[in-house]
Amino acid sequence: MPTIRRILERKGSQVWTIRPDETVYEALCRMAERGVGALVVTQGGRICGMLSERDYARKIRLFNRSSKNTTVSEIMTPEVVTGAADWDLERCLRMMTQQRFRHLPIVEDGRLVGLVSMGDVVAAIIEHQHYMIQDLTSYVGMGGAEGA
């Protein structure tokens, strides 16, 4: 099974971040500009939270708060689960599914090196399965072990 590192090699290690003292409005603008659904909240080079469109919908929009007058720290998810680049995709998908989040910051040696989404992981698993099916089909078509 491929690892998260493979996803990062393809998509790059760019991670969009925001500080906890910035406004939710600034965060939404940044997400829209970058075409992403979440930002890693950092302060002094360390991860201190995650902010997603879900946080906005549930904590601003639902309660009719103002995104221009609310700071990221007021609505971010402070308990951030991180992953490692050497994790296999199955482990990553299982964790994201069980803990019900869609974005996983990837950390190596205490440094933020990437971010993978549920979509990234599912797409990589589907691609891996496609190649496995092709290999098995070729193997069976050649007569399996007898034809090899």
N, C-alpha and C positions, 0 to 999 in steps of 0.2 A: 504494500500500500504506500503510495507517495506521501510525502510530508508537507507540512506547511511551507517549508523552505522553497519547495517547487512552485507554489503559488506566488510567493514573494519574488522569486526569480523572474516570473512572467509579468506580474503586474507592477513590480517595483516596490520600493520601500517608503515611498512618500506617505506620510501620515499627516492629516490635517488636524491641527490642535487649536485650542483656545484657552485663555486664562480664566480662572474662576471669577475674577472681578469684572470681566466684560459682560455686556448685557446679552440677554437671550436674543434680542433683535439682531445684534451683531453676529451671534452664532448662527441664526437662521440665514442671514445674508451670506455668510461664509459657506454654509452647507449648500445653498442654492447655487452660488458661484462655482463651486467645485463639483456639484452633482453627486453629493454624498448624503447619507442618512444619519451620520453620527460624527461627532468630533471627540477626540481624546482631550480631556481637560488636564492641563499641565501647569505646574508652578515650580519655578526654580529647577527645571529639567526633570522633575519627577511627576509621575502620573498621580493625580488626586481625584479623578472622576471620569465619567463618560456622560456625554450629552447626546441624546438621540431625538429624532422626530417624535418618538413615542413619549419621551419625557415632556416635550412641548405640548403634545396633545392632551396628556393626562394632568399636567400640573399648571399649565398656563391657559390654554384654550378652554378646557373643561370648566375651570373656575373663574373664567372671564378676567384673568389678570393681564397686565400690560407687559408685553415682551420688551418694551423700551425702558421700563422702570424696574425690571427684575434682573438680577445678576445670575449668571450661569451657576454659581455656587448654591443658589437657593433652590434650584430644581434638578441639578445633576444627580446622577447615581454615583454615590461616593465609594461604594464597595466594588472595586474593579477586579474582575478575574482576568488574568493574563495567561498567555500561552507561550510555548517555546517553538522555535523554528523546526526542531527535530521531531515534533509530535506528528504522528500519522494522522491522516485525515479522518479516519473513523473515530479516533479518540476525541478529536476536535469537535466533530459533528455531534457526538454523543453528549459532550459537555454542554455545548451551546443549546442543544435540544432540552436536556434535563434541567438546566438552570434558566432557560427561557430568555436568552439574549441573542442578538443577531450580529454583534460586532465584537471581535476579540483582538485586543492589542497584543502584539508579539514582542517579547522582551528577551534580550540576550545580554548577559553580563551586566544586568541592571540598566540597560539602555533600550529605549523604545526603537525597534527596528522595522516595524510594519504593523499593518492592521488587516485582518481578513474578515470578510463578511460571510454570513451563512450562504449567500449566493455564490461566493468564490469557492467555498468548500464543496457545495453540492455540484457545481459545474466541474470541478476537478475530479470528483468521485465518478461522475457520469463519463467523463473522458477516459479515466482509468478503466472503467468497466467496458467501455467500447473497445479499447485496445485488447483487453483480456479476451473478449468474445471473438475478436478477429483472430487472435493467436490460437484459441481453442478450435475455431472453425477450420483454420488452416491445418492444424494438427490432426483433427478428425478426418479432414479431406485427404490427407496424405496416408491415411490408414493407421493413425495413432503410432504407438510404439513400434508396431510391426513394419510400418512404412518408413520409419526413421533410419 
